[in-house]
Amino acid sequence: MTDLSTYFAGFAFEGNRLRVQNEQALGRIRREQFSASSFNDVAQCPTMFAAKSVLPRVQSPLEPAPLGNVAHTAEENFYGLASAERTPEALTDFVRQAAREHADKHKAFKHPNLFKTVYDTVLPWAHGIFALEDPTTVDVHGTELKIEGVKLSNGVPFVGFVDRTDRIEGDPKRLIIRDYKFGKTVRPPSHHYSSQMRLYHDAIEVTLGISAEQATLLWPRQGKVVRADLSENAKRKTLVEFRREFDNMNAYADGGAFPTKPSNLCGWCPLANICPAARITSQNAIGHAAEMPSVEDLAIGLDDRAHSLLVGRLERTGQAVPVAARTATLRMNIPTEHTVEPSKEPAMSNAPVPFPANKWAAKAALRVADAAAVHLSIHQQPIDRGTVSALARVLASVVERSAREAFVGGFDWTFDSATEATTIVISTLRGNPAPFGQGTTAWTAWAEHLTALSVLKLQSGVYVMNEGNTEGAIAHLASTTVAVLPGAAEAA
């Protein structure tokens, strides 16, 4: 394996997060424009995204992705023909042409007959399109539509290629978005491929002013069509997540620190063999990780905690611990001109700021800030940017934790669950004053208490909605509550 230390200069694991102190590498990680694939990679694992961003892309010409690209090229050229000319023979010619170009591009790859192998593999894949539709009846609006530098409705600059758009009944204002997939396994509508289609839908609406009526994933190899969910709720969720991951990616790069998100796909990450948090337990994942760069090749530093975590996970799965992993320490031997200081939390300024793109998220967040200021005022505390923003951030964390613990589906400020959690937390705050003047232990305990009460209220409310009868409720209250002296409640 090639020595990769040049690419990973200034990389080191601190515990289970990756620290990057190399401005050139961070420049390759940042994205001025965000694609659907980058969105998926950041959401899957920011550390994996960072590693893939700095490594040169080297693939065998016979791997599934490059072969899929050959099939894509053939389909694109095929559907560029006039409808009457879209015959099986024409598609065969385009496959032959794309396979030849692919083989010529990879002449350095040692293979006895690369062209024939590519051609024989891709030809049935491409011809599977005839089982899905009659190409001569398809009214093509456009192929390989390049979208670059376009800001989606959520404000994120987007880049992507739409494989094909078709007209419905010849109407240029009624479109269907098509995307070819040549993978081995057909993915369900819940897969991230459907999120990709919703991003395309939004991009087309922004650029062309047309709201496509359908978006379908075509799987020619398997003869399957999967229709993506374009409902308002699904699209809104995708756009919120896309915005969040774009902001997260830039925040990670600004701070030079990338969290890890272990999953069953860790074995396919370039850092599989050195990541302290990697989850590599199946034989398939272990086998694939063995093909990834070794600890020695990566030459990425480990602090004491990262070293301990790495050795622990290797020993738990019965894998050999490399000598480098046994002796590794945090290494930061990089030129000073390549270093970047970890970011500090920016101080609030008096300068105007852009109003958030989503009004529902803005309303919830502004209510939290308002509640923080009111609470400080009621309890005669100093009110300035520092105290208001600090208390608002604590309350915001309580809102998020409460929503996550009370409901399934994750958390985002645009979700209805966030709106209701905000209402409950603010209400709970009124009867549970913050421990002003006390230490961090008291503040931590107060936040935990506030969260627990809020979760209790949220889940009780849903229970009432689902189980609204009073059977047993009165008896329970009669047997568990205690008498209160007159006036005690008012005094409390």
Stockholm file with secondary structure:
# STOCKHOLM 1.0

chainA/1-492         MTDLSTYFAGFAFEGNRLRVQNEQALGRIRREQFSASSFNDVAQCPTMFAAKSVLPRVQSPLEPAPLGNVAHTAEENFYGLASAERTPEALTDFVRQAAREHADKHKAFKHPNLFKTVYDTVLPWAHGIFALEDPTTVDVHGTELKIEGVKLSNGVPFVGFVDRTDRIEGDPKRLIIRDYKFGKTVRPPSHHYSSQMRLYHDAIEVTLGISAEQATLLWPRQGKVVRADLSENAKRKTLVEFRREFDNMNAYADGGAFPTKPSNLCGWCPLANICPAARITSQNAIGHAAEMPSVEDLAIGLDDRAHSLLVGRLERTGQAVPVAARTATLRMNIPTEHTVEPSKEPAMSNAPVPFPANKWAAKAALRVADAAAVHLSIHQQPIDRGTVSALARVLASVVERSAREAFVGGFDWTFDSATEATTIVISTLRGNPAPFGQGTTAWTAWAEHLTALSVLKLQSGVYVMNEGNTEGAIAHLASTTVAVLPGAAEAA
#=GR chainA/1-492 SS CCCCTTTTTTEEEETTEEEECCHHHHHHHCCSSBCHHHHHHHHHCHHHHHHHHHSCCCCCTTSHHHHHHHHHHHHHHHTTSCGGGCCHHHHHHHHHHHHHHHHHHTTTSCCTTHHHHHHHHHHHHHHTHHHHCCGGGCCEEEEEEEEEEEECTTSCEEEEEEEEEEEETTEEEEEEEEEECCCSSCCCTTSHHHHHHHHHHHHHHHHHSCCCSEEEEEETTTTEEEECCCCHHHHHHHHHHHHHHHHHHHHHHHHTEEECCCCTTGGGSTTTTTCTTCCCCSHHHHHHHTTSCCHHHHCCEECHHHHHHHHHHHHHTTCCCCHHHHHCCCCCCCCGGGCCCCCCCCCCCSSCCCCCSCHHHHHHHHHHHHHHHHHHHHTTCCCSHHHHHHHHHHHHHHHHHHHHHHSSSCCCTTSHHHHHHHHHHHHHHHTSCCCTTCCHHHHHHHHHHHHHHHHHHHHHHHHHHHSCCCTTHHHHHHHHCCCCCTTHHHHC
#=GC SS_cons         CCCCTTTTTTEEEETTEEEECCHHHHHHHCCSSBCHHHHHHHHHCHHHHHHHHHSCCCCCTTSHHHHHHHHHHHHHHHTTSCGGGCCHHHHHHHHHHHHHHHHHHTTTSCCTTHHHHHHHHHHHHHHTHHHHCCGGGCCEEEEEEEEEEEECTTSCEEEEEEEEEEEETTEEEEEEEEEECCCSSCCCTTSHHHHHHHHHHHHHHHHHSCCCSEEEEEETTTTEEEECCCCHHHHHHHHHHHHHHHHHHHHHHHHTEEECCCCTTGGGSTTTTTCTTCCCCSHHHHHHHTTSCCHHHHCCEECHHHHHHHHHHHHHTTCCCCHHHHHCCCCCCCCGGGCCCCCCCCCCCSSCCCCCSCHHHHHHHHHHHHHHHHHHHHTTCCCSHHHHHHHHHHHHHHHHHHHHHHSSSCCCTTSHHHHHHHHHHHHHHHTSCCCTTCCHHHHHHHHHHHHHHHHHHHHHHHHHHHSCCCTTHHHHHHHHCCCCCTTHHHHC
//
